[in-house]
Amino acid sequence: MTATAARAAMRKPLSAAQAAVRAVEARATRENVAALYEALGEFHPMGLDNQAFDIIRAARDQVTRAEYSDAWELLWNAEHEVSTWLVEPDGPNAGDDAIMAVAALAVHCARAFAGGAGTERSAWYRADTAGVDALRAVVSAVNGHTDGRTLNRAVVTFLDAVRRAIPYAALYEARRALVEFARVRGLFIVGMRQPRADDFEWARRIGAAVYLFRSGPPFGSVSVRRIADDGTVGPERHFSLSGRGQDAIAQALTRL
């Protein structure tokens, strides 16, 4: 096998894992998370150094944790009960069941936020906050005080936030695993976007450096800072964006 063919063969599982990550980012489901676990399983351990092996194993552990999270059933139940009530508002206990289902999911989010750490905690905070708004909207709607559009917006925002929060830590670790696999296989590294817990909104590993990004101010611009492997920090540079560039930044932020 030529060197070019060997690199192509090594990129195949990497590309498949990247696609699995993007699928979970786009819409997290238990099935998509399970597919991500399988994709990471294609990173053959032979030839991995200790660092890569540990990071890939930790990623698979986090993905397993996300796949078997109790939140999936609570999420499905909340979605089902609210939908049932909207279809049959006069059904027996339909309103009460919708309230209780949304409340149960909101409580789960509050507990996950309270016990969370790192970037995952911010995802559960967003879900927790959206849960309060959704519960208020459902209670109000059941009592005839909120219109359907307001209810739908609050519930959809809440359910979307929960879908993002459940695999948040797993996605973070999976993206690290992709970088490690590329590094140890001698492939050029183009890491996926990783959320940050500081003033910068996301980071990407590209080649031998990490690039930090944040959007604005001013509106319609992006700031970039480069950190080399030896720790050298470059100046912060600012770039104005066209309309298409602004759309790309907005899409990036929705996945963080």
Backbone as a ProteinNet text record, in pm:
[ID]
protein_1_A
[PRIMARY]
MTATAARAAMRKPLSAAQAAVRAVEARATRENVAALYEALGEFHPMGLDNQAFDIIRAARDQVTRAEYSDAWELLWNAEHEVSTWLVEPDGPNAGDDAIMAVAALAVHCARAFAGGAGTERSAWYRADTAGVDALRAVVSAVNGHTDGRTLNRAVVTFLDAVRRAIPYAALYEARRALVEFARVRGLFIVGMRQPRADDFEWARRIGAAVYLFRSGPPFGSVSVRRIADDGTVGPERHFSLSGRGQDAIAQALTRL
[TERTIARY]
84.9	0	88.9	60.3	138.2	107.2	195.2	174.2	43.1	12.8	-111.5	-233	-227.6	-338.9	-353.4	-239.6	-243.3	-308	-271.5	-332.3	-482.4	-521.2	-663.4	-738.9	-677.2	-740.8	-756.8	-657.7	-665.9	-766.1	-785	-881.5	-1026.5	-1046.9	-1184.4	-1255.8	-1199.1	-1269.1	-1278	-1179.2	-1183.1	-1299.4	-1316.3	-1427	-1562.1	-1570.4	-1695.7	-1730.8	-1630.1	-1654.9	-1694.5	-1632.4	-1671	-1816.7	-1857	-1995.6	-2090.3	-2049.4	-2133.1	-2146.2	-2037.9	-2044	-2140.5	-2129.4	-2217	-2363.7	-2391.3	-2529.7	-2586.7	-2505.6	-2552.6	-2567.6	-2475.2	-2485.9	-2614.6	-2647.7	-2764.4	-2894.5	-2904.6	-3023.2	-2985.6	-2971	-2930	-3046.5	-3023.5	-3116.5	-3033.4	-3099	-3026.6	-2961.9	-3029.8	-2977.1	-2852.6	-2854.5	-2738.2	-2618.7	-2647.3	-2539.3	-2479.3	-2564.8	-2515.9	-2429.9	-2467.4	-2389.3	-2252.3	-2246.9	-2119.2	-2028.7	-2085.7	-2007.7	-1946.4	-2026.1	-1976.5	-1866.6	-1882.5	-1781.9	-1648.8	-1653.3	-1530.3	-1466.4	-1548	-1496.5	-1410.8	-1419.4	-1338	-1196.4	-1168.1	-1032.2	-951	-886.9	-816.1	-706.6	-701	-604.3	-459.1	-435	-296.3	-223.3	-111	-31.3	-62.7	-164.3	-196.2	-97.9	-57.1	22.3	-72.4	-17.8	-100.6	-198.8	-152.4	-239.1	-359.8	-335.8	-445.7	-538.6	-481.4	-563.5	-655	-601.3	-681.2	-791.8	-760.4	-859.9	-970.9	-935	-1036.4	-1124	-1063.2	-1141.4	-1235.2	-1185.7	-1269.8	-1386.6	-1361.4	-1468.6	-1577.6	-1538.1	-1637.4	-1716.1	-1648.6	-1718.2	-1823.5	-1786.6	-1881.8	-1998.2	-1969.7	-2077.1	-2173.1	-2119.3	-2204.9	-2293.4	-2234.3	-2310.2	-2425.3	-2397.5	-2502.6	-2609.4	-2567	-2662.5	-2762.8	-2718.3	-2805.4	-2856.1	-2851.5	-2901.4	-3052.2	-3093.5	-3236.5	-3313.6	-3241.6	-3308.6	-3381.6	-3337	-3404.9	-3550.9	-3577.4	-3715.1	-3797.5	-3738.8	-3808.6	-3838.5	-3743.9	-3761.9	-3876.2	-3873.8	-3979.7	-4115.1	-4120.3	-4247.4	-4302.1	-4215	-4260.2	-4314.6	-4242.3	-4286	-4418.9	-4431.4	-4553	-4673.5	-4656	-4769.2	-4817.1	-4722.9	-4764.5	-4837.4	-4785.6	-4851	-4990	-5003.3	-5132.9	-5232.9	-5188	-5278	-5320.9	-5228	-5262.7	-5365	-5355	-5449.7	-5583.5	-5577.5	-5699.2	-5699.6	-5722.4	-5716.4	-5821.2	-5927.7	-6032.7	-6021.6	-5912.2	-5894.7	-5873.3	-5903.9	-5889.8	-5744	-5721.7	-5589.2	-5483.4	-5521.7	-5422.6	-5340.6	-5408.4	-5337.2	-5244.7	-5294.9	-5212.1	-5092.3	-5112.9	-5003.8	-4895.9	-4938.6	-4842.1	-4760.1	-4826.8	-4756.5	-4655.8	-4698	-4611	-4490.9	-4514.3	-4405.1	-4300.5	-4345.8	-4252.3	-4181.4	-4254	-4193.6	-4085.2	-4110.1	-4011.3	-3883	-3897.8	-3780	-3707.1	-3783.3	-3721.7	-3644.1	-3697.1	-3627.2	-3497.2	-3502.4	-3380.7	-3273.9	-3314.2	-3218.9	-3160.3	-3244.9	-3197.2	-3093.5	-3119.1	-3023.7	-2894.5	-2906.7	-2787.3	-2702.5	-2767.6	-2694	-2623.8	-2695.6	-2637.9	-2517.3	-2521.5	-2412.3	-2313	-2330.2	-2244.5	-2113.9	-2025.8	-1895.9	-1850	-1763.9	-1705.3	-1807.3	-1777.5	-1865.2	-2001.3	-2005.7	-2132.8	-2231.5	-2180.4	-2267.7	-2342.1	-2274.6	-2340.1	-2454.8	-2438.8	-2545.9	-2666.5	-2642.3	-2753.1	-2815	-2736.9	-2793.5	-2894.3	-2857.6	-2951	-3077.9	-3061.2	-3178.7	-3262.6	-3197.1	-3266.9	-3348	-3286.7	-3355.3	-3473.7	-3451.6	-3560.1	-3670.9	-3635.3	-3735.3	-3828.9	-3776.2	-3860.3	-3962.1	-3914.9	-4004.7	-4109.1	-4067.3	-4160.7	-4266.9	-4225.4	-4322.1	-4422.9	-4376	-4465.9	-4565.5	-4516.7	-4603.1	-4706.6	-4666.6	-4760	-4868.6	-4830.7	-4928.7	-5027.2	-4971.5	-5056.6	-5150.4	-5099.3	-5181.3	-5291.8	-5258	-5358.8	-5473	-5439.1	-5540.6	-5600.7	-5567.1	-5630.3	-5575.7	-5451.7	-5398.4	-5282.8	-5240.7	-5129.2	-5169.5	-5136.6	-5172.5	-5079	-5121.8	-5047.9	-4909.3	-4893.1	-4762.6	-4660.7	-4701.3	-4611.6	-4575.2	-4674.1	-4650	-4553.6	-4578.1	-4493.8	-4349.2	-4330.9	-4195.6	-4122.1	-4191.2	-4127.4	-4092.6	-4183.9	-4160.2	-4051.8	-4057.2	-3956.2	-3817.4	-3808.7	-3679.9	-3627.1	-3715.6	-3676.4	-3628.3	-3706.4	-3669.7	-3539.9	-3521.6	-3397.6	-3278	-3296.3	-3187.6	-3150	-3250.3	-3223	-3149.3	-3193.2	-3126.5	-2978.4	-2948.7	-2809.7	-2733	-2799	-2728.8	-2693.1	-2779.8	-2755.7	-2620.7	-2588.3	-2460.1	-2348.9	-2366.8	-2272.2	-2131	-2117.4	-1985.2	-1930.1	-2018.5	-1975.6	-1920.3	-1985.8	-1937.6	-1803	-1788.8	-1662.6	-1548.2	-1568.8	-1464.1	-1443.9	-1551.3	-1538.3	-1454.1	-1473.1	-1393.2	-1245.9	-1218.1	-1079.8	-1022	-1105.3	-1059.6	-1024.1	-1099.8	-1070.4	-933.2	-904.8	-774.4	-661.7	-680.3	-576.6	-553.3	-661	-647.1	-569.4	-602.1	-530.5	-383.6	-357.9	-219.5	-135.7	-187.2	-106.9	-90.7	-182.4	-170.6	-89.9	-42	40	-38.8	-168.4	-253.2	-253.5	-273.3	-284.4	-411	-398.5	-509.7	-596.8	-723.2	-823.1	-933.3	-918.9	-1014.3	-1148.8	-1250.2	-1383.7	-1395.5	-1496.5	-1515.3	-1540.9	-1469	-1487.9	-1531.7	-1633.3	-1674.9	-1566.8	-1565.3	-1469.2	-1542.7	-1471.2	-1530.1	-1476.1	-1404.7	-1350.3	-1410.9	-1339.6	-1393.7	-1409.3	-1326.8	-1340.8	-1452.2	-1526	-1645	-1616.2	-1514.8	-1480.7	-1334.3	-1285.9	-1147.7	-1143.6	-1038.8	-1015	-866.4	-833.5	-694.8	-673.5	-577.4	-544.8	-393.8	-351.4	-208.4	-144.7	-39.8	35	-4	-121.4	-163	-311.1	-349.6	-490.3	-532.2	-645.2	-697.3	-823.8	-827.2	-941	-1023.9	-1155.8	-1245.4	-1353.4	-1394.7	-1516.6	-1577.3	-1708.4	-1779.7	-1801.5	-1765.2	-1787	-1740.2	-1751.7	-1790.1	-1673.8	-1696.8	-1829	-1909.1	-2037.5	-2124.6	-2073.4	-2076.6	-2034.1	-1885.6	-1817.4	-1674.2	-1642.1	-1521.3	-1475.6	-1332.2	-1300.2	-1165.5	-1099	-969.2	-894.7	-761.5	-724.2	-592.6	-531.3	-402.7	-331.8	-242.2	-248.4	-160.5	-82.3	50	134.7	153.7	202.9	226.5	323.6	416	512.3	458	330.1	266.8	273	339.3	348	209.2	170.5	38.3	52.3	-15.9	-10.3	-105.5	-97	-187.4	-330.2	-423.3	-563.3	-591	-642.6	-670.6	-821.3	-866.3	-1009	-1036.9	-1140.6	-1176	-1323.3	-1348.6	-1486.9	-1543.8	-1673.1	-1736.5	-1844.8	-1858.8	-1970.2	-2095.9	-2207.6	-2333	-2323	-2255	-2240.2	-2153.7	-2050	-1964.3	-2038.2	-2124.1	-2203.5	-2298.7	-2355.7	-2443.2	-2365.6	-2241.4	-2159.1	-2128.7	-2100.7	-2074.6	-2199.8	-2313.7	-2439.1	-2465.2	-2439.2	-2457.5	-2359.5	-2236.1	-2136.2	-2180.2	-2230.3	-2270.3	-2388.2	-2475.5	-2589.7	-2545.8	-2424.9	-2376.9	-2287.2	-2259.8	-2168.5	-2246.9
-119.2	0	124.8	217.7	340.3	429.2	528.4	620.9	697.1	735.3	808.8	722.5	596.1	504.6	477.5	469.1	444.9	561.8	685.3	803.3	808.5	772.6	772.3	670.8	555	452.1	498.6	572.9	621.4	734.6	809.7	919.7	870	750.6	699.5	692.9	629.3	628.7	767.7	852.9	989.8	1067	1055.1	1124.3	1071.3	940	881	931.6	944.3	994.2	1141.1	1219.5	1360.2	1372.5	1288.8	1290.3	1251.8	1156.8	1115.6	1227.9	1301	1416.1	1520.3	1550.3	1652	1609.5	1480.6	1432.9	1457.6	1434.4	1458.7	1607.9	1688.3	1833.7	1885.1	1831.6	1879.1	1843.1	1720.7	1678.5	1555.7	1577.4	1468.1	1373.7	1246.3	1140.2	1028.3	939.8	826.5	742.7	731.3	652.5	717.9	850.6	920.1	910.2	916.2	903.7	762.9	661.8	524.1	508.4	575.5	569.5	634.8	739.1	802.8	706.7	632.6	532.7	430.2	384.3	286	345.1	471.4	536.4	548.8	585.4	595.8	458	355.2	219.6	175.7	249.4	217.7	273.2	349.5	398.9	285.5	207.5	87.6	125.4	57.7	95	65.9	-22	-56.1	67.9	98.2	211.9	340.6	341.7	461.4	476.8	600.4	621.6	632.7	642.4	641.2	757.2	874.2	991.5	972.4	930	909.4	799.1	690.6	578.6	623.5	698.2	742.4	838.9	930.2	1029	963.4	871.4	801.8	714.5	646.7	564.6	651.3	767	857.2	909.6	934	981.7	876.3	751.4	644.1	626.9	644.2	635.8	745.7	867.1	978.8	958.8	904.5	879.3	774	670.9	568.9	632	718.4	788.6	868.1	935.9	1013.8	923.4	812.3	721.8	665.6	635.4	572.7	670.4	799.5	900.6	884.7	902.1	898.4	1012.1	1114.6	1232.4	1201.6	1099.9	1069.7	1032.8	947.2	906.8	1024.5	1108.1	1226.5	1322.2	1334.2	1421.1	1369.4	1239.5	1181.2	1197.9	1175.9	1184.9	1326.9	1425.8	1565	1601.4	1562.2	1590.6	1521.1	1396.6	1318.6	1377.3	1409.6	1457	1594.8	1682.5	1814.8	1799.4	1714.7	1692	1631.9	1537.5	1475.2	1578.3	1665.5	1768	1865.7	1901	1992.9	1931.9	1799.7	1730.8	1708.1	1673	1646	1728.9	1858.1	1944.9	1911.2	1843.6	1807.5	1663.7	1595.6	1457.7	1449.2	1333	1317.2	1331.7	1425.7	1450.2	1494	1524.9	1559	1681.5	1783.8	1904.6	1878.7	1805.6	1773.6	1687.8	1592.1	1504.9	1584.1	1681.4	1765	1847.9	1904.8	1985.2	1899.4	1782.4	1696.5	1647.3	1618.1	1568.3	1677.1	1797.5	1908.6	1942	1935.3	1963.2	1861.2	1734	1629	1652	1691.2	1717.4	1842.8	1943.2	2066.5	2040.4	1957.1	1921.8	1848.4	1758.2	1686.7	1785.8	1883.7	1982.9	2066	2103.2	2181.4	2103.1	1974.2	1890.9	1870.5	1852.1	1834.3	1960.7	2075.6	2202.3	2218.3	2187	2201.4	2110.1	1991.3	1896.4	1894.4	1983	1982.4	2054.8	2043.6	2109.4	2142.8	2242.3	2277.6	2327.3	2304.4	2353.6	2284.5	2161.2	2089.1	2164.4	2227.5	2298.3	2413	2479.5	2589.1	2537.1	2416.8	2358.9	2325.1	2269.8	2238.2	2365.2	2470	2598.2	2649.3	2641.8	2686.4	2601.5	2471	2383.7	2413.5	2437.5	2469.3	2597.3	2699.9	2827.8	2812.8	2740.1	2716.9	2633.5	2544.6	2461.5	2542.2	2641.4	2729.4	2800.9	2852.3	2923.7	2828.8	2707.3	2611.3	2569.1	2543.9	2502.5	2613.7	2736.6	2849.8	2859.6	2838.2	2848.5	2736.4	2614.5	2502.3	2521.1	2560.7	2584.4	2692.8	2800.1	2909.5	2865.5	2784.8	2738.7	2644.9	2554.8	2462.1	2538	2651.5	2732.9	2838.6	2829.3	2916	3055.9	3077.7	3214	3237.3	3136.2	3152.2	3098.5	3172.7	3128.7	3017.5	2946.9	2831.2	2864.6	2980.9	3016.6	3036.2	3103.7	3125.4	2993.3	2907	2775.2	2695.2	2690.9	2612.3	2661	2792.4	2847.7	2810	2820.1	2789	2641.3	2554.9	2410.2	2364.9	2411.7	2372.3	2419.4	2541.6	2593	2505.3	2464.3	2379.5	2242.8	2177.5	2043.4	2045.7	2150	2161.9	2179.9	2258.5	2281.2	2151.9	2070.8	1942.9	1848.9	1845.8	1760.1	1797.5	1923.6	1966.8	1932.9	1943.5	1925	1778.9	1687.2	1545.3	1496.9	1520.6	1469.8	1574.8	1686.6	1797.8	1754.9	1692.1	1646.7	1538.8	1451.8	1344.9	1402.2	1503.8	1566.4	1634.6	1700.5	1767	1665.3	1553.5	1450.9	1381.3	1364.1	1300.7	1386.6	1518.6	1607.3	1602	1591	1573.1	1442.5	1339.9	1209.6	1216.6	1292.2	1306.8	1369.9	1473	1539.6	1442.9	1365	1272.3	1162.3	1113.3	1008.9	1062.1	1183.8	1243.2	1265.3	1312.2	1338.8	1212.5	1107.1	986.9	912.1	934.5	870.8	955	1070.1	1154.1	1229.7	1248.6	1322.3	1470.7	1556.2	1699.1	1721.4	1793.2	1808	1927.5	1901.9	2008.4	1974.2	2026.5	1993.5	2059.9	2004.3	2063.3	2171.6	2254.3	2363.7	2309.2	2366.1	2329.9	2453.7	2441.4	2556.2	2593.9	2720.2	2770	2819.8	2822.2	2871.7	3009.4	3075.3	3207.8	3309.1	3419.2	3524.9	3481.3	3384.2	3335.6	3230.6	3230	3145.8	3003.7	2985.9	2849.9	2843.9	2721.9	2697.6	2587.4	2590.1	2482.1	2452.5	2324.7	2284.2	2267.9	2342.8	2334.5	2320.1	2207.6	2182.9	2178.3	2258	2257.2	2371.7	2427.3	2540.7	2533	2604.5	2619	2761.7	2776.4	2907.8	2934.3	3051.4	3091.5	3193.6	3179	3265.1	3325.4	3446.2	3502.7	3598.7	3610	3696.1	3832.8	3939.9	4077.1	4105.8	4226.6	4344.2	4394.2	4471.8	4519.5	4410.6	4434.2	4336.6	4308	4180.3	4142.2	4119.7	4097.8	4070.6	3947.6	3894.4	3782.5	3811.3	3777.5	3794.8	3658.5	3653.5	3527.5	3546.8	3448.3	3447.8	3309.3	3304.9	3179.2	3146	3022.1	2974.1	2855.7	2870.8	2765	2654.1	2539.6	2426.4	2457.6	2551.3	2585.8	2689	2724.2	2818.5	2963.3	2992	3129.4	3179.1	3293.7	3350.6	3465.1	3454.6	3559.1	3672.7	3781.2	3894.9	3860.3	3928.7	3909.4	3989.6	3922.3	3987.5	3992.5	4097	4118.4	4119.8	4047.3	4036.7	4072.6	4159.5	4191.4	4079	4053.5	3943.2	3994.1	3925.8	3953.3	3890.5	3909.5	3849.7	3698.4	3636.4	3491.3	3448.8	3527.4	3497	3509.8	3610.3	3627.2	3510.2	3460.5	3343.2	3222	3207.2	3093.9	3101.9	3222.3	3240.5	3208.1	3253.4	3225.2	3074.9	3005.3	2860.5	2792.5	2843.4	2786.5	2800.7	2917.7	2942.6	2855.5	2821.9	2737.3	2597.1	2556.3	2420	2414.2	2527.8	2530.5	2516.6
0	0	0	-89.9	-96.3	23	47.3	159.5	141.4	18.5	-8.1	22.8	-18.9	7.6	156.3	226.9	371.2	443.8	403.8	466.2	438.3	316.5	281.4	366.5	389.4	471.6	615.7	666.1	803.3	816.8	708.6	713.9	710.2	660.6	647.8	782.3	887.5	1016.3	1078.1	1050	1101.8	1041.1	910.2	842.4	889.5	910.9	958.4	1097.4	1183.6	1319.3	1316.4	1228.8	1215.6	1171.3	1077	1030.7	1144.1	1227.8	1340.9	1441.5	1465.3	1555.9	1501.2	1373.1	1312	1319.9	1305.5	1314.7	1453.5	1556	1693	1717.5	1664.1	1678.5	1614.1	1496.7	1422.4	1493.1	1542.2	1618	1699.9	1826.5	1914.7	1940.8	1915.3	1951.9	2012.3	2082.8	2139.7	2028.5	1915.7	1803.9	1744.1	1729.6	1675.7	1770.6	1899.4	1997.9	1992	1977.3	1965.3	1840.4	1731.1	1607.9	1627.1	1708.1	1739	1815.7	1908.4	1983.2	1887.9	1794.3	1698.8	1610.7	1572.2	1488	1561.5	1688.1	1766.6	1786.4	1783.9	1797.7	1679.7	1568.9	1452	1463.6	1569.8	1593.7	1655.6	1571.1	1617.2	1716.2	1831.6	1935.3	1899.6	1803.9	1770.1	1718.5	1776.6	1733	1805.4	1890.7	1967.4	2082.7	2112.3	2233	2351.3	2472	2593.1	2596.2	2553.5	2556.3	2465.2	2341.6	2247.4	2295.6	2346.1	2393.6	2506	2603.4	2717.8	2675.7	2584.3	2541.8	2460.2	2372.5	2292.6	2383	2478.6	2571.6	2655.6	2703.5	2782.1	2699.4	2570.4	2482.1	2468.5	2448.5	2434.7	2565.2	2678.5	2807.2	2819.7	2778.6	2786.1	2689.6	2572	2474.8	2529.5	2593.5	2656.3	2763.1	2843.7	2947.6	2887	2775.1	2708.5	2649.1	2589	2525.3	2625.8	2746.5	2845	2951	2919.4	3012.5	3035.7	3160.6	3193	3126.3	3085	3028.3	2898.3	2823.3	2696.7	2719.3	2818.8	2845.7	2895.1	2981.4	3029.8	2914.8	2823.2	2706.8	2619.4	2590.4	2507.7	2575.6	2705.5	2777.1	2775.3	2794.3	2791.3	2653.6	2550.6	2413.8	2383.9	2426.5	2401.7	2475.5	2602.7	2681.8	2637.2	2600.8	2551.7	2418.5	2330.4	2201.2	2219.3	2312.5	2340.2	2388.7	2477.2	2529.2	2419.4	2329.2	2220.8	2126	2104.4	2015.8	2085.6	2214	2291.5	2419.9	2407.7	2526.5	2631.8	2592.3	2688.2	2736.2	2699.6	2742.1	2892	2951.9	3096.1	3140.6	3232.7	3292	3191.6	3067.4	2965.1	3005.2	3053.2	3094.7	3211.9	3311.6	3428.5	3390.3	3300.6	3257.6	3183.9	3102.7	3030.8	3128.8	3226.5	3327.3	3403.6	3446.7	3526.3	3445.4	3317.6	3233.2	3210.1	3182	3162.3	3293.6	3403.9	3534.5	3567.6	3537.7	3566	3487.1	3360.8	3278.6	3327.3	3367	3417.2	3545.8	3633.5	3757.4	3726.1	3629.5	3589.4	3542.8	3463.6	3413.3	3527.3	3622.7	3737.3	3816.7	3835.6	3910	3831.1	3700.2	3616.3	3617.3	3615.7	3621.4	3755.9	3862.9	3996.4	4017	3956.2	3973.8	3860.2	3762.1	3644.8	3666.4	3567.9	3574.1	3433.1	3422.8	3293.9	3193.6	3065	2959.7	2961.9	3012.9	3020.5	3109.2	3213.7	3307.2	3238.4	3144.7	3073.4	2987.1	2930.5	2849.3	2935.8	3054.8	3144.3	3202.9	3215.5	3260.9	3158.4	3029.3	2925.7	2926.3	2946	2951.8	3075.7	3187.2	3312.2	3296.8	3241.3	3221.5	3125.9	3016.2	2920.2	2982.7	3075.3	3142	3228.5	3296.2	3377.9	3289.9	3176.3	3084.2	3024.8	2990.2	2930.5	3030.7	3153.5	3255.4	3280.4	3287	3306	3190.9	3067.3	2949.9	2946.8	2983.7	2982.6	3087.3	3207.3	3313.7	3270.2	3212.2	3167.5	3055	2962.1	2850.3	2896.9	2987.9	3039.7	3107.6	3166.6	3233.2	3141	3010.9	2912.4	2903.8	2950	2952.9	2857.2	2780.5	2687.1	2550.3	2443.9	2309.2	2263	2159.7	2111.2	2060.2	1998.2	1943.8	2055.4	2161.3	2274.8	2341.2	2355.5	2415.3	2329.1	2200	2110.1	2113.7	2111.6	2113.1	2242.2	2355.4	2484	2495.5	2451.9	2463.9	2367	2243.3	2144.8	2189.1	2239.4	2288.9	2401.9	2491	2603.7	2556.3	2471.9	2426.2	2345.4	2263.8	2187.4	2280.6	2386.9	2482.1	2554.1	2585.2	2651.6	2555.8	2430.5	2332.1	2317.7	2327.4	2317.2	2444.1	2558.3	2685.5	2711.9	2674.9	2707.3	2653.3	2524.8	2473.5	2474.7	2544.5	2535.1	2573.9	2690	2734.7	2642.4	2594.6	2504.2	2374.3	2320.3	2197.1	2219.4	2333.3	2365.3	2364.9	2432.9	2440.4	2306.3	2230.2	2098.7	2005.2	2009.5	1925.1	1965.3	2093.9	2139.6	2085.2	2085.4	2035.7	1887.7	1809.5	1667.6	1647.3	1726.3	1716.4	1751.7	1858.2	1901.2	1798.7	1739.7	1638.1	1518.1	1474.6	1361.2	1396.8	1517.7	1559.2	1558	1621	1636.5	1504	1410.3	1278.3	1180.4	1225.2	1138.7	1034.1	1055.7	962.6	999.6	899.9	929.7	1011.3	1120.5	1214.7	1177.5	1157.9	1143.3	1242.4	1363.4	1468.2	1448	1511.5	1505.9	1613	1604	1700	1840.2	1935.9	2075.7	2154	2238.9	2320.8	2420.6	2459.7	2556.6	2680.6	2792.7	2917.6	2953.4	2858.6	2885.4	2789.5	2765.7	2680.7	2534.9	2491.8	2354.7	2349.3	2238.5	2231	2184.5	2099.8	2059.1	2014.3	2007.3	1967.5	1863.3	1780.9	1684.4	1679.1	1681.7	1661.4	1511.3	1455.7	1313.7	1302.2	1251.7	1242.1	1380	1399.3	1525.4	1617.4	1600.5	1683.3	1714.6	1819.2	1855.5	1823.6	1757.8	1722.4	1804.8	1868.9	1950.5	1873.1	1881.1	1805.1	1895.7	1859.9	1918.6	1817.5	1822.2	1728.1	1790.3	1712.9	1756	1897.9	1951.1	1871.5	1786.3	1684.9	1644.3	1574.5	1558.3	1493.3	1352.6	1316.1	1181.7	1169.5	1283.9	1278.7	1363.1	1345.3	1426.8	1469.7	1594.8	1647.9	1656.8	1622.2	1619.8	1690.7	1771.6	1836.5	1820.7	1788.8	1766.6	1885	1931	2037.3	1982.1	1972	1917.7	2020.3	1972.7	2061.8	2173.9	2150	2254.8	2353.1	2338.1	2429.8	2386.1	2274.8	2225.3	2184.2	2238.1	2209.5	2110.8	2001.2	1900.2	1931	1855.9	1877.6	1838	1897.3	1859	1732.4	1632.8	1505	1480.8	1414.5	1391.5	1241.4	1203.8	1062.4	1044.2	947.4	912.1	826.9	843.1	772	678.5	566.2	475.6	533.3	465.7	511.2	521.4	423.9	426.8	545.4	573.7	687.1	818.6	828.2	949.8	969.8	859.1	868.8	918.5	871.2	914.1	1063.1	1112.6	1255.6	1335.9	1290.2	1361.3	1369	1258.5	1258.8	1352.6	1357	1447.1	1592.4	1626.6	1765.2	1807.6	1713.9	1751.2	1786.8	1745.8	1774.3	1897.2	1957.7	2072.6	2203.3
[MASK]
++++++++++++++++++++++++++++++++++++++++++++++++++++++++++++++++++++++++++++++++++++++++++++++++++++++++++++++++++++++++++++++++++++++++++++++++++++++++++++++++++++++++++++++++++++++++++++++++++++++++++++++++++++++++++++++++++++++++++++++++++++++++++++++++

